[in-house]
Amino acid sequence: MAATADDLLPQVLWRQVRALALVAARAIEQAEQLARDALRLINETDAVMFRADALMTLASVLHVAGRGAQAVGFADEAVHFYETKGDVVDAVRAKELRVQLPDAPDDSEGAPSGAPSDASA
């Protein structure tokens, strides 16, 4: 049985906030680990909007770290979730990040599994 969002949400949120603070302080490795942990935890739930937020946190951390090619899939998946749920404001925010990233990842390391592709849209 999957954990509920109520059980994991505080754990996810503090990791996201801390990851963003750490990346601003240029503590990239710790920031990335916390962002990945937050995404892993929220993926255990069906909380799509919080999953999109966790994807954006990781994409942002990777972007600041100079690894935009790795951030592409996470940003694209966040856009997909926001649009699916009708969250226009956050979809625009995710698209604004996405246009700052390369068009195609250099490799698939770190890319989300099951990310929507153009062929399936």
C-alpha positions in Angstrom: 0.0 0.0 0.0 1.4 3.4 -1.0 1.9 6.0 1.7 -0.5 8.9 1.7 0.6 12.4 0.9 -0.3 13.5 4.4 2.3 11.1 5.8 5.1 12.2 3.5 4.3 15.7 2.6 6.2 17.4 5.4 9.2 15.2 4.7 9.0 16.2 1.0 8.5 19.9 1.6 11.4 20.4 4.1 13.7 18.6 1.6 12.6 20.8 -1.2 13.0 24.1 0.8 16.4 23.0 2.1 17.6 21.9 -1.4 16.7 25.3 -2.8 18.5 27.1 0.1 21.6 24.9 -0.4 21.8 25.4 -4.1 21.6 29.2 -3.5 24.6 28.7 -1.2 26.3 26.6 -3.9 26.2 23.4 -1.9 25.2 21.6 -5.0 25.8 18.0 -4.0 23.7 18.2 -0.9 21.0 20.2 -2.7 20.7 17.6 -5.4 20.6 14.7 -2.9 17.7 16.4 -1.0 15.8 17.2 -4.2 16.2 13.6 -5.4 15.1 12.3 -2.0 12.0 14.6 -2.1 11.1 13.3 -5.5 11.6 9.7 -4.5 9.3 10.2 -1.4 6.5 12.0 -3.3 6.6 9.4 -6.0 5.3 6.9 -3.4 2.0 8.9 -3.4 -0.6 9.9 -5.9 -0.1 13.6 -5.1 0.5 14.8 -8.7 0.8 18.5 -8.0 3.4 17.9 -5.2 5.2 15.6 -7.6 5.3 18.3 -10.2 6.7 20.7 -7.6 9.4 18.2 -6.6 10.3 17.7 -10.3 10.7 21.5 -10.6 12.9 21.6 -7.5 15.2 19.0 -8.9 15.2 20.6 -12.4 16.1 24.0 -10.8 18.9 22.5 -8.7 20.4 20.8 -11.8 20.0 24.0 -13.8 21.9 26.0 -11.2 24.5 23.3 -11.0 25.2 23.8 -14.8 23.6 20.4 -15.7 20.7 21.7 -17.7 20.7 18.8 -20.0 19.9 16.5 -17.1 17.2 18.9 -16.0 15.2 18.8 -19.2 13.2 15.7 -18.6 12.3 16.8 -15.1 11.1 20.2 -16.2 9.1 18.6 -19.1 7.4 16.2 -16.8 6.5 19.0 -14.4 5.0 20.9 -17.3 3.0 17.9 -18.2 1.6 17.4 -14.7 0.8 21.1 -14.2 -1.0 21.2 -17.6 -2.9 18.0 -16.9 -4.2 19.4 -13.6 -5.0 22.8 -15.2 -2.4 24.7 -13.1 -1.7 27.4 -15.7 0.5 29.6 -13.4 2.9 26.8 -12.5 2.9 25.4 -16.0 4.1 28.8 -17.2 6.8 28.9 -14.5 8.0 25.4 -15.5 8.0 26.4 -19.2 10.1 29.5 -18.3 12.7 27.2 -16.7 12.5 24.8 -19.7 13.3 27.5 -22.3 16.6 28.1 -20.3 17.6 24.5 -20.8 19.1 22.7 -23.8 16.7 21.2 -26.4 17.8 17.7 -25.8 19.7 16.0 -23.0 23.3 14.9 -23.6 22.5 11.6 -21.9 19.6 10.1 -20.0 21.4 9.9 -16.6 19.0 11.2 -14.0 16.1 11.6 -16.4 12.8 10.6 -15.0 11.5 7.2 -16.0 8.0 7.4 -17.5 8.4 11.0 -18.5 5.9 11.9 -21.2 7.4 12.1 -24.6 6.3 14.1 -27.6 5.3 10.9 -29.4 2.8 10.0 -26.6 1.2 13.4 -26.4 
